Amino acid sequence: MGSAGSITAYGFLPNRTVRAFYYTNVSPRRVKICQALSSATGSFYCAVAIPTPPYAGPSGVHTIRVKGPRRLDYRTSFVLTP
């Protein structure tokens, strides 16, 4: 795995599975980088590592998506540099 970081998100139902995906812009289209339960207050935290080549896809902007139950969905960008 490559670059390390963390993801924090809020607003989920308590004690529900939340997943984070890294979108590669190639096949396979996405890679699950984290899965954890939301806290009793609905927050989510996960330490992640961005995949390394060839699994990371080409240099440039990639999407990281955090998805929980009931259609709660966050997206942010990650810039992969050579």
Phi and psi restraints in degrees (value plus and minus 20) as a CYANA .aco file:
   2 GLY   PHI    -124.6   -84.6
   2 GLY   PSI    -146.9  -106.9
   3 SER   PHI     -74.3   -34.3
   3 SER   PSI     115.6   155.6
   4 ALA   PHI    -119.2   -79.2
   4 ALA   PSI     129.4   169.4
   5 GLY   PHI    -186.0  -146.0
   5 GLY   PSI    -189.6  -149.6
   6 SER   PHI    -161.8  -121.8
   6 SER   PSI     137.4   177.4
   7 ILE   PHI    -145.7  -105.7
   7 ILE   PSI     111.2   151.2
   8 THR   PHI    -148.6  -108.6
   8 THR   PSI     112.6   152.6
   9 ALA   PHI    -165.2  -125.2
   9 ALA   PSI     136.7   176.7
  10 TYR   PHI    -151.7  -111.7
  10 TYR   PSI     144.2   184.2
  11 GLY   PHI      78.9   118.9
  11 GLY   PSI     -13.3    26.7
  12 PHE   PHI    -103.5   -63.5
  12 PHE   PSI     140.2   180.2
  13 LEU   PHI     -86.6   -46.6
  13 LEU   PSI     128.5   168.5
  14 PRO   PHI     -82.1   -42.1
  14 PRO   PSI     122.5   162.5
  15 ASN   PHI      34.9    74.9
  15 ASN   PSI      22.8    62.8
  16 ARG   PHI    -136.8   -96.8
  16 ARG   PSI     132.7   172.7
  17 THR   PHI     -92.7   -52.7
  17 THR   PSI     109.2   149.2
  18 VAL   PHI    -143.9  -103.9
  18 VAL   PSI     118.5   158.5
  19 ARG   PHI    -143.4  -103.4
  19 ARG   PSI     127.6   167.6
  20 ALA   PHI    -140.7  -100.7
  20 ALA   PSI     115.1   155.1
  21 PHE   PHI    -144.6  -104.6
  21 PHE   PSI     126.1   166.1
  22 TYR   PHI    -129.0   -89.0
  22 TYR   PSI     106.3   146.3
  23 TYR   PHI    -114.8   -74.8
  23 TYR   PSI     103.8   143.8
  24 THR   PHI    -105.0   -65.0
  24 THR   PSI     -38.8     1.2
  25 ASN   PHI      49.0    89.0
  25 ASN   PSI      -9.3    30.7
  26 VAL   PHI    -164.6  -124.6
  26 VAL   PSI    -194.1  -154.1
  27 SER   PHI    -111.4   -71.4
  27 SER   PSI     113.9   153.9
  28 PRO   PHI     -88.0   -48.0
  28 PRO   PSI     127.2   167.2
  29 ARG   PHI     -84.7   -44.7
  29 ARG   PSI     -57.0   -17.0
  30 ARG   PHI    -162.7  -122.7
  30 ARG   PSI     137.7   177.7
  31 VAL   PHI    -150.1  -110.1
  31 VAL   PSI     107.8   147.8
  32 LYS   PHI     -93.4   -53.4
  32 LYS   PSI     103.5   143.5
  33 ILE   PHI    -127.5   -87.5
  33 ILE   PSI     -28.9    11.1
  34 CYS   PHI    -187.6  -147.6
  34 CYS   PSI     129.3   169.3
  35 GLN   PHI    -169.3  -129.3
  35 GLN   PSI     110.4   150.4
  36 ALA   PHI    -175.9  -135.9
  36 ALA   PSI     146.8   186.8
  37 LEU   PHI    -108.2   -68.2
  37 LEU   PSI     122.0   162.0
  38 SER   PHI     -89.9   -49.9
  38 SER   PSI     136.3   176.3
  39 SER   PHI     -95.8   -55.8
  39 SER   PSI     158.6   198.6
  40 ALA   PHI     -83.5   -43.5
  40 ALA   PSI     -43.0    -3.0
  41 THR   PHI    -115.9   -75.9
  41 THR   PSI     -19.7    20.3
  42 GLY   PHI      70.6   110.6
  42 GLY   PSI     -10.1    29.9
  43 SER   PHI    -110.2   -70.2
  43 SER   PSI     140.0   180.0
  44 PHE   PHI    -154.5  -114.5
  44 PHE   PSI     113.9   153.9
  45 TYR   PHI    -158.8  -118.8
  45 TYR   PSI     120.0   160.0
  46 CYS   PHI    -174.9  -134.9
  46 CYS   PSI     114.2   154.2
  47 ALA   PHI    -102.6   -62.6
  47 ALA   PSI     114.9   154.9
  48 VAL   PHI    -151.9  -111.9
  48 VAL   PSI     141.1   181.1
  49 ALA   PHI    -150.4  -110.4
  49 ALA   PSI     108.9   148.9
  50 ILE   PHI     -93.2   -53.2
  50 ILE   PSI     116.5   156.5
  51 PRO   PHI     -78.5   -38.5
  51 PRO   PSI     135.7   175.7
  52 THR   PHI    -121.4   -81.4
  52 THR   PSI     143.1   183.1
  53 PRO   PHI     -77.6   -37.6
  53 PRO   PSI     125.2   165.2
  54 PRO   PHI    -106.4   -66.4
  54 PRO   PSI     -23.1    16.9
  55 TYR   PHI     -93.6   -53.6
  55 TYR   PSI     -37.8     2.2
  56 ALA   PHI     -98.6   -58.6
  56 ALA   PSI     -40.3    -0.3
  57 GLY   PHI      66.9   106.9
  57 GLY   PSI    -193.8  -153.8
  58 PRO   PHI     -93.8   -53.8
  58 PRO   PSI     142.3   182.3
  59 SER   PHI     -80.6   -40.6
  59 SER   PSI     129.7   169.7
  60 GLY   PHI     111.0   151.0
  60 GLY   PSI    -182.8  -142.8
  61 VAL   PHI    -104.5   -64.5
  61 VAL   PSI     111.7   151.7
  62 HIS   PHI    -147.1  -107.1
  62 HIS   PSI     133.0   173.0
  63 THR   PHI    -115.7   -75.7
  63 THR   PSI     119.1   159.1
  64 ILE   PHI    -133.5   -93.5
  64 ILE   PSI     108.1   148.1
  65 ARG   PHI    -142.5  -102.5
  65 ARG   PSI     110.2   150.2
  66 VAL   PHI    -131.6   -91.6
  66 VAL   PSI     103.5   143.5
  67 LYS   PHI    -150.4  -110.4
  67 LYS   PSI     110.2   150.2
  68 GLY   PHI    -144.3  -104.3
  68 GLY   PSI    -197.5  -157.5
  69 PRO   PHI     -87.8   -47.8
  69 PRO   PSI     142.5   182.5
  70 ARG   PHI      41.3    81.3
  70 ARG   PSI      16.1    56.1
  71 ARG   PHI      45.1    85.1
  71 ARG   PSI      -5.5    34.5
  72 LEU   PHI     -93.4   -53.4
  72 LEU   PSI     104.4   144.4
  73 ASP   PHI    -166.5  -126.5
  73 ASP   PSI      99.5   139.5
  74 TYR   PHI    -132.3   -92.3
  74 TYR   PSI     127.4   167.4
  75 ARG   PHI    -157.0  -117.0
  75 ARG   PSI     123.4   163.4
  76 THR   PHI    -164.8  -124.8
  76 THR   PSI     148.1   188.1
  77 SER   PHI    -126.5   -86.5
  77 SER   PSI     130.1   170.1
  78 PHE   PHI    -152.0  -112.0
  78 PHE   PSI     110.1   150.1
  79 VAL   PHI    -118.9   -78.9
  79 VAL   PSI      96.5   136.5
  80 LEU   PHI    -111.5   -71.5
  80 LEU   PSI     102.0   142.0
  81 THR   PHI    -129.1   -89.1
  81 THR   PSI     133.6   173.6
